[in-house]
Amino acid sequence: AASFSIELFNRTRTIRNARRCIAALDGSGQYARLGAFFDENFDLIASDFGAAYRCAHSLFNRGKLREAQNLISQSRAQNDNEGWRQLRLACLIESGAWAELEEFAQEQYQKRADRTPAELMRAAHAVLQSSPGLAKRIVFYAAGSADSDPSILSAAYFVATSAGWDNDDQVAEWLAKAAELSGPDGPIQSMDLK
């Protein structure tokens, strides 16, 4: 199926058939060929949101971090969503771009009303060592906005205790609330020590 998709794409050179080719190569596990397809057709691929997203992932997975970050920057202006932000965060961490990582976390905090608590926790964790004050603001906001989510509350608790913020009464409340909200498969389990 991938060979037919490539042939069809080569005849038409349309983004629709490029998407088909990407799906066929990805679905058949031909990742080296998929990477080459992205490289050979970069300008066309970069013009389409869905194809560009898959291309950026491919670049990241092949260690082409600068190229992935450039594509993310180009596409982010048009389509800022959690998937793109998560890929951007991964690129910044992998490339060791610490100053940009702090800017990213600050941006997430500024737009916190439009971010999920899980997304905010990832940003906070990424800057915990380099910018603990910013990380603390993000963690406390995420926990406050997810007061019925035991996974976020427990994650906030563990980040806070590892950062030494556990002297704050709110931090202990997060663990208690996470235990209270956790079901049998939840992140925090309560049991008797008898």
Buried (B, 14 or more C-beta within 10 A) or exposed (E): EBEEBBEBBEEEEEBEBBBBBBBBBBEBEBEEBBBEBBBEBBEBBBEBEEBBBBBBBBBBEBEBBEBBBBBBEEBBEEEEEEEBBBBBBBBBBEBEBBEBBBEBBBBBBEEBEEBBBBBBBBBBBBBBEEBBEBBBBBBBBBBBBBBEBBBBBBBBBBBBBEBEBBEEEBBBBBBEBBBEBBEEEBBBEEEEEE
